[in-house]
Amino acid sequence: MSEKKGQPSPGKASRICLIFATRGRAELLKHVIASVDVQTVRPDLIIVSCVSHEDVGDLADHPSLLVVKGPPGLTAQRNTALNHVPDGFDIVIFLDDDFLMHCTWISEILNALDSDPTIACVTGTLLADGIHGPGYSFEQGRAILARASAITEQLSAVPTAGPYGCNMAFRASSIAGLRFDERLVLYGWQEDRDFGGQIWNRGGRVVHINTALGVHLGTKGGRVSGRKLGYSQVVNPLYLVSRKTMSLRDALHHVSRNVVSNFVRSLAPEPWIDRRGRLSGNLIGFWDCVRGRLTPERAEKL
């Protein structure tokens, strides 16, 4: 029987490709990629998908690094990277350019995939997520990781509706021919859920595991405007319902949670979040949906 593409044969070490999509964070990216070197299992190839040379600085000379350039936007940049993944790789990992891995993150991902051949996608556990606050500096994130003890828990893989885009890994065979939806422009917003939904629709399992630890710095530089994001918060989940990659119940939960949060907190907004801009974008999104216009790409023009 011939070996299935993307499935390593018994005893063969998995070939791993690690992908970063980045723009305007060259200094942070340099630190993040340097932290990959402490992994107990290192990737065979790192692909950095950017828009211009300024996005990577002098990283082009890093060993095992391939820099590719293409159109801006998270989904477009991830697709550019996917188009450059060579044949013969078994695992494809996507990390945000502000995500720091525990030194055993990759090895724990491999343990999970080895434990069950039906698992197609794995997302890890966050020790801290700066997206819900002002964010963490690289030094703060590294300190949080340093306080984490060695992994002593038994691996637990729990089914989840979708991976968390800042840290997700896939069997190459499970994503063959798949691409991120480039109508989800700019920051993407739910692009991870849409991509995971395509895996579910193929019959693959998407799981969250407790042993792959990391810190999402939640760096605020490079984020989109409040109005643009607010529009995506309403339109994107409902658009995913039309694509059958998110249930209507989940979409309504996402929309209502974000809109209520923006409305309440717009009275005394956090200094790092444009709540009033988001609420304005929410209202524009609702108006488009009422008119039957599920146009996630409109966020780019607001």
HELIX and SHEET records of a PDB file:
HELIX    1   1 ALA A   26  VAL A   36  1                                  11    
HELIX    2   2 HIS A   53  ASP A   55  5                                   3    
HELIX    3   3 GLY A   57  ASP A   61  5                                   5    
HELIX    4   4 LEU A   74  LEU A   82  1                                   9    
HELIX    5   5 TRP A  105  SER A  115  1                                  11    
HELIX    6   6 GLY A  130  HIS A  132  5                                   3    
HELIX    7   7 PHE A  138  ARG A  147  1                                  10    
HELIX    8   8 ALA A  172  ILE A  175  5                                   4    
HELIX    9   9 GLU A  191  ASN A  201  1                                  11    
HELIX   10  10 GLY A  226  SER A  242  1                                  17    
HELIX   11  11 LEU A  248  ARG A  265  1                                  18    
HELIX   12  12 ARG A  275  VAL A  290  1                                  16    
HELIX   13  13 PRO A  296  LYS A  301  5                                   6    
SHEET    1   A 8 LEU A  65  LYS A  69  0                                        
SHEET    2   A 8 LEU A  45  CYS A  50  1                                        
SHEET    3   A 8 ILE A  16  ALA A  21  1                                        
SHEET    4   A 8 ILE A  91  ASP A  96  1                                        
SHEET    5   A 8 ASN A 167  ARG A 171 -1                                        
SHEET    6   A 8 ILE A 119  ASP A 129 -1                                        
SHEET    7   A 8 ARG A 205  HIS A 216  1                                        
SHEET    8   A 8 PHE A  99  MET A 101 -1                                        
SHEET    1   B 8 LEU A  65  LYS A  69  0                                        
SHEET    2   B 8 LEU A  45  CYS A  50  1                                        
SHEET    3   B 8 ILE A  16  ALA A  21  1                                        
SHEET    4   B 8 ILE A  91  ASP A  96  1                                        
SHEET    5   B 8 ASN A 167  ARG A 171 -1                                        
SHEET    6   B 8 ILE A 119  ASP A 129 -1                                        
SHEET    7   B 8 ARG A 205  HIS A 216  1                                        
SHEET    8   B 8 ALA A 157  PRO A 159 -1                                        
END                                                                             
